Structure formats: structure tokens, C-alpha cells
Amino acid sequence: MHLSYLIELRMRELWGAQSPILVDRSMRSRTIRHVLRDWDEELGKRPDLVMVHVGITDCAPRVFSEPERWVV
């Protein structure tokens, strides 16, 4: 199961109908650089809570650079 789904389930258990709305913006190959690019737009929505989950895309070294990964 996807992490955001599990978080949303737990929030519903804790807060029921008053649970915050969770918006999952995760995408395959999305890096912190992408998150920062969209940061102002997301904060403009005035969320009560922001959670940033850094995954393997940012933490693990890659064999190819970002531009090389998009070459077919």
C-alpha cells in the first residue's frame, strides 16, 4: 500500500470527519528539486499541514544523470 493512503487512514481513525484533507503530489522520479519548484504554489493553498517525504530518488546515487534518464 502507498504511504499516503496509510497516513490518510490513520488520520481518519484519529480525527474522523474532522480529519485534514491529504493531497498526495508524489510521482515517480520526482525529486526535491521538483518539490521546491512547486513549493510556492502549494503553500498558496494555505494548508494546515505540509509533509515532505524524501524517497530513494533523492537519497540514492544514480548511474545516469537526470537528463540521461530521459533519453530513449
Secondary structure, DSSP 8 states (H G I E B T S, - for coil): --HHHHHHHHHHHHHGGG---------TT--HHHHHHHHHHHHTT--S-------HHHHS--SS-HHHHT--
